[in-house]
């Protein structure tokens, strides 16, 4: 049996670990609250944007933006993968990457090349060997739209120049603070939401030119998708970390309890032994 | 019953207004646009200026800067880059922003200036100040 002193120091170190995980849990909980607020605040914009864009898909527009046209042959596809910068958030990133790998493997089987752009250093370290064309890391808890523009633009340009024929977004969906699910959505070409409305001939009036308006709308649409994805991912990261740290603290507590039991048993054994030594010593004297 | 349409005004940060309106006047880049229910489909970019809408409770004012507006016969959606409620407009902040933009336009090497962005900022600040003055005259 391990010595009493060793068990005591083991308990001490687990207690220290528990303090750290507990603190991290609390920090993640408060950060999650703020991240959720940000996510909820930007959601109406993204939703309305999606609504407007799906209206556009219903009409007969004089100017068809390249993001709307489906290309017949797909030779190369692009992926934008949004991950966290830091670890210690459970299986959040692993699950996301698994999903991305599955998707990418499916394309490779069809002999389609894949270009990848990443947000967050976790994705960068995993996908580096697949050829990352653009990356931005270290976005912090409060990313601004400007921080995301560069990487997004690389992929949009690639699409416009015909280097990629489709663009997907891989991100975590925030279901609630306990559940986050990885999700892959097609960004371009834009898939019109299925609506049962009858398509009749109409077109917008444009101010100023149709091209100008639609171009600026499309860019804003994609930006808002990416922004929403990043903000949502932060909320996911924080809540996943909170859960992971909570279970770490709980496990540490269990371990301490078990060790305390071992410690008490050992202590009791040594006392019993001491008593029996004294008693037998006294008996020998008599 | 008066004709009405649904209006949504959202900025990237929040949803400012969502409800039923009878009339809307928005600052389009090609000039102000008055929208009544049943308007034919229209898409316009918007510039810095005031957006006025009429509900059952009367008229309300918002300051918008940049963005896109989509009109459908019964739904109008304003996707603005910036929206400020008229009550929340801050003259001092607007003056400061104007000054900053003007300073940026002068003096520096014109080549490393993002001329368009600063000009847009300046226009927004000017429009804000103008609007504050106009409201000040009509309301107080």
Interface residues (C-beta under 8 A of the other chain):
Chain A: X41 X42 X44 X45 X48 X49 X51 X52 X55 X56 X59 X145 X202 X203 X204 X205 X206 X207 X208 X210 X212 X213 X214 X216 X217 X220 X224 X227
Chain B: X8 X10 X11 X12 X13 X14 X15 X18 X28 X29 X30 X33 X40 X41 X42 X43 X44 X45 X67 X68 X70 X72 X77 X79
